[in-house]
Amino acid sequence: MPRHSHRTTRVRVTRCDDWDDFIQSLRHIAAKLHAQRIFRGHASPNWKLSSTWERKISNRRSYNRPYSRRSIYEPDGGYERERDKGLRQFKHLATAIPEIPLQMSDCDNDWWALGRHYGLDTPLLDWSRSPFVAAFWALAERVRVEKLRPDRTHSTIIDYTSKHPIVVWELAFLDFDSSVSDQSKVFRPPEFELIDNASFDLHRQRAQQGVFTRLEHDEHTDIESYLASRNLGAVLERYEIPCFSMDDLSVAMSDLERMNIHYGTVFPDPHGAAIQTNLEPDWFMFRNEGEGRLETPLWGRAPVEKS
């Protein structure tokens, strides 16, 4: 199927016709300029590339002033104090818990990475080296939102989805190449850095092919606006994938299941196994009805045409 791609002033946008078109789009990556690429999934194109910590404190802005660290906390430095206080409390509560690696380092980013995998609000933003893992998170969040809708029926066409496609972000960078000038390098520690190899083993990070980015800038609190301010917006690409019905979600989630991407594998522990097991009966509730439609659970089973 054709791909519809155009440039904006900030990022490249590829509007896919459907899930299959997205897969076709990924095949073109090999023909692009050699670069490392990381991916992140969002259930809505309106969500910013901001960490949970940035999103949390941005809700506290006062007098409708433009958000920045300096405008949120007075006097200067308050942002860092509250952030570091949260990290100290997490370390205190988590130390000596059996699941915590005994060889935990004193590196703050290691602790932030550990906490992020268990739901801690952190200044780190999650990415994956796999576009399919990124797509899983976008789709899983979309399914979660749809499941909680009080007006949902078996034949409902997704109202939330019909208005907004899911999104997979791609960030490409050549920082590993010594021929790239410092000005053109995407990452500029400590202002903007890639956090890849922790000093200890995180089984969830390994299963998700996960990496993190960390942005520490006085004015920009999302990666898109930050890179645009440096005239590097083109290193970002946003794949928009329509999901207009439960069938659309069924096809995508079933494909990912066949790739062995589901809660039981991205969370390779008893918690993930429990989530996956509890969700299995729910997939049968998400079916489209009507002549010629697929009656398909949203997880792990091949589509069956209704007779």
N, C-alpha and C positions, 0 to 999 in steps of 0.2 A: 504494500500500500504506500501511497506517497507520504512524504514527510513535509510538513509545513514549518519552515524555519525562517525567522527574520531577526535582525539585530535591533536592539533597543539602545538607548543611551547608556544603559548600565550593564545589562546582561544579555546573553543570547537566549532566545526562547524558541523551543521546538514544540509545536503543537501536534501531538500524535493523533491519528484518526481513532485508534483503539489500542488495546493491550498488545495485540500482535504487531502493530505498527511501532510501538515502543521497543519491542524486542528487535525488530528490524533496525531501528535507529541505533541500538547498541552495537550492532554488527559493523556500523560505519566508524566506530571509535578507532578501530585498528588502522583505518586509513588516515586518521588525523595526525597532526604533529605529535611526535613522540613526547610523552609527558606522563608523569604520575597523575592518577585521578582518584578522587575519593567522592563518595556519594552520600546523600542524605534524603530521606523521604518525609514529605509533609502531606497531611490529609487535606490541606487547603492552600491555594496559591497566595492567600493573604497572610500566611504566617511568615514571620521574619526569621532570618538566620541569626537568631540570638540564643544565648544560653538560658537555661532555666533561671539562673540567678539574675541575669539582666532583665528577663521578663518579669520576674518577681518584684524587683525593686522599681522597675519602670511604672508599675501600678501605683506607686506611692508619690508620683510627681504632684506638685502643688501649684495652684494658680494657673494651670494649663500652660506652664512654661515649657519650651522645648527641653526634652530630657537630656541630661548629661549627669555624670557622676557628681560634678560640682554643684549642680542645681538641686540635686536630691538631698544631699547631706551637707549640713553646715556645722562647723567650719570645714574647710578642705581636709580631706583625709578620712572623713566619716565613712565613706563607702568602703575603704580598705579595712577600717576597724571592724565594721559589722561583718564583712566577708570573712576576715580572719577569726573573728569570734566564733562564727559558725563552724569553721574548720576545727578549731580547738575543741569545741564541744563534741563534734563527731569523733575525733580521735579519742577523746576521753571515754565516750560511751562504747566505742567499737573495740578498744584495746582489750585483748584477752578473750574476745568472742571466738569460739572454735573455728568459724569460717574464715577468720582474718589470718592471712599468711604470717607465719612467725618471723619471716625475714623482711617484714615491712620496713621500708626505708624512712628517712626523715624528710624526703622530698615532698613538698606540698602537692605537686601535680600527681604524684602516685596516690596520695590519699584522696585527692579530688576524683581521680579516675575510679578508684575503688568505690567511693560513695556514689558516684554517678550511676554505676551499675546496679545500685540498690535503691535508687530513687532520691538521693540527696540533691538538693538544689545547689548547683556548682557553677563556676564561671567557664566550665568546659562545654563545648558543643560536640555531640556525638556524630560521627561519620562512619561509613563502612567502605572498604575497598571493593565491595560487591554491589553493583547497582540493583541486583535482585533482593539482597537483604534490605537495602534502602527502600525498595518498593514494598517489601513486606510490611515495614513499619507504617508506611503511609496507608496501605490497605487495611491493616489490622486496626488502626485508629479509626478509619472510616467505618468499618464494620462495628466497632464499639459504639460509635456515635449513633449509627443506625439502629442498633439493638436497643438503645436506651430511649428511642423516640416513643412517646406515649401513644401517638396516633398511627404507629406502624401496623400494617396488616400484611397478610401473606402476599397480597397482590400489589402492594405499594410500589410505585416507581419512586426511587429515592429522591426526595425533594432536596435534601442537603447536597446530594451528589450532582443533581441536574444543574445546579447553579455553579458548582465549583469542581474542576477536575482535581485529581490528586496530582502531586508534584514530586518528581525526583530531581534533586539538585546535583550538579556535577561541578567539582572544583578541580581544575587542571593546573599543574605547576611544574616548572623546570628548575626548581631551586637546586636540585642535585647536580645540575650541569655546570661545571666551572666556567663555561663560556658565557653564561648568563650574567648580565651586569647587575650590580647590587640594586639599582633603581628598578629593574624589571622583576626582581625576585618577589614572589608573592608573600613569603613569610619574612617578618622583620622582628625577631625576638628582641626584647620581651613584649613589644607592642602587639604583635600578632605572630603566634607560633603554632607549629604542628607538634602534637604530643603523640608519639607512636609507641615506642618500646618502653614499657614500664620496667622497673627494676625487679619486679616479681611477676609471677604468672597469674593472670586473670582469665579464668576459663570462659567466662562470658564474652570478654573482649576477643579472645581467640576464636570462639565459635561464630561471632558476628563479624569477623575480619575488621574489627573496630579500631578506629583512631579518633583522636580528639583535636579540636582547634581551640585556642584561647585568645580572645581579643581583649586588650587592655588599652582603651583609648578614651580620652576625656570627653570627646564629643560624639563619636560614632559607637553605637551599641549593637549594631548588626553588621554582619560581614559584607552584605551587598552594598550598603552605603559607604562603608569604609573603603572597600576596593575601588568603588567608583570615584571616591575622592582622590585616589592615587592613579586614576586613569587606567585601572586594571580590571574594569568591570567585565571585559571579554573573557577572563579566565573562568567565569561562572557561566554555566548553561542550565536552563530550567526546562525539563521535559514535562509537559502538561498532558496527562492521560485521562480522557473522559471516562466516567463511570456513571452512566445514565440509568442503569437498572441493576437489580440484584444479579441478573445474568452476567453483566460485565464483571462484577466482583467475583462471581463464582468461577468464571474462566480464569481470571488472574490468580486467585487463591489456590485453585486446583493445580495450575501450572507450578506454582511455588512449592506446593506440597510434593509434587513429583521431583522437584529439585532438592527435596529434603530440607526445606526452609519452612519452619513452623515454630510455635512457642517451645515445643519440646526439644528443639535443636538449637535455637538461638539463646535459650536459657537451659544449658545442659546440666540441670540439677533438679532436685525434687520439686522445687517451686515451679519450674517450667513444665515438668511432667504433669503436675497437678492442674496448671492452667489449661494445658492442651486437653487433658482428660475431661475437665469440666466443660470446656467449650464444645466438645464433639456433639452432644445432643442439640445444642443451640443451632448448629448449621442447618438442621432439617427444618427449622422454623423460617429460614430465609429462602423462600422459593417463589418464583413467579408463576402465576397461573394464567391460563388462557391458551387458546388453540395455537399450536405451533411453537410454544415457548418451551424452553428447557426447564425441567424440574430437577434442580441441581442443588445439593447441599453446598454450603460455602466452604467446604474443606475436604480435601483428600479423597474424593470419589469422582469417577468419570461422569460426564453429563449423560443423561438418559432421556431420549425424546419421549414426550408424552404421546400416548396412543390416542 
